[in-house]
């Protein structure tokens, strides 16, 4: 069965579940405190592998993460 394009993109909770990592670990990747990690996060945004939406005047960002971004951060996951 061919994978659907939509299945290559997910929320933080789904991505953490599918890769078997804690949600907080993934959230730390999205708002890193280490400069080199910040640069990688920005690179993934620039490449279109992750994105966020932040409503005007709101602090919270809603993230969409690609399987490719998860592979870079945590290694390839079988059957993703």
Secondary structure, 3 states (H helix, E strand, C coil): CCCCHHHHEECHHHHHHHHCCCHHHHHHHHCCCCHHHHHHHHHHHHCCCEEEECCCCCCCCEEEEEHHHHHHHHCCCCCC
